[in-house]
Amino acid sequence: MATPPFENLTPDRILDALDRVGLMPDGRLLTLNSYENRVYQVGIEDGPMVIVKFYRPGRWPDEAIGEEHRFVAELAEREIPAVAPLVLRNATLHHHADLRFAVFPRVGGRAPELSDAATLEWMGRFLGRIHAVGALAPYHARPTLDIASFGEEPRDWLLAHGFIPDDLLPAWRSTVEQALDGVRRCFDRAGAFTPIRLHGDCHGGNVLWSESPPTPGPQFVDFDDSRMGPAVQDLWMLLSGTREDMSRQLGDVLAGYEDFHDFSLRELHLIEALRTLRLIHYSAWIARRWDDPAFPAAFPWFNTQRYWQDRILELREQIPLMGERPLWST
């Protein structure tokens, strides 16, 4: 880019953008933790605070953002706790000069207790409902999570742009190739599956847990990475710990999930493969954003010798895991 993204996103332009859609900011403005986009909590005169998200230029076309908004609105209409953008002046995606933004209601909550069986089952019930809606129709403007887009293309991009240190390049290249071979074997063992619309990035940081009425329980936020893919993509990031721990957690999630949507156990072959793809994709994601001043500040350890050594070791650990029998719920 000729200039860093969001360079012109000043407080005055944020407030002007909200005024353009009929909201009257009262001057309170708090920057929230977000790297891909820019997200703010804003006070509104005579109304509750709102969250405004300014989309990264060039990442998604308007059609793809519109598909995400419509999917989340479908969920909210069915009383599934997904936080949908507000409709303001008959639209959810707005333009102000070179900015694109959406406004969301402010939702309170804490991180969910992912070690608690009841919490996982509760979240599983809502994920089952999300996927039941996600299976009703496909995305057309949004991509599918697959080996090409999450593994091969990020690998090729990193190689083409010289991010890997020369002395580590042979080791990184061969390790990534072995890892991708393992991913392909996992997908072969899983067999054909039907991609559905997903949250796409369903980890604990994208779920807010509330103890208070009217909506106690989980609130699913930030569908920015929503895409087509296997259902298990929205389950595996909720699991952590030893294999025994993850088997128990998976059983808790599926106990709620299968009340509302069928789950193909063959997709369990994909868990370590999806984890491996995420590791490769994540390195390329940071590298692609390195012209954004927020990224060097947030990831000062990136692109050091130690960083790439650790990524090689991480992928080497994944290779035997992908050859093991799949995680099984207990």
Secondary structure, DSSP 8 states (H G I E B T S, - for coil): --S-TTTT--HHHHHHHHHHTT--EEEEEEE-S-SSSEEEEEEETTEEEEEEEE--TTTS-HHHHHHHHHHHHHHHHTT--B-----BTTBSSEEETTEEEEEEE----B---TT-HHHHHHHHHHHHHHHHHHTTS--SSS-B--HIIIIIHHHHHHHHTT-S-TTTHHHHHHHHHHHHHHHHHHHHHH-----EE--S--SGGGEEEE-STTS-EEEE---TT--EE-TTHHHHTT--SSHHHHHHHHHHHHHHHTTTS---GGGGGGHHHHHHHHHHHHHHHHHHTTTSTHHHHH-TTTTSHHHHHHHHHHHHHHHHHHHS------
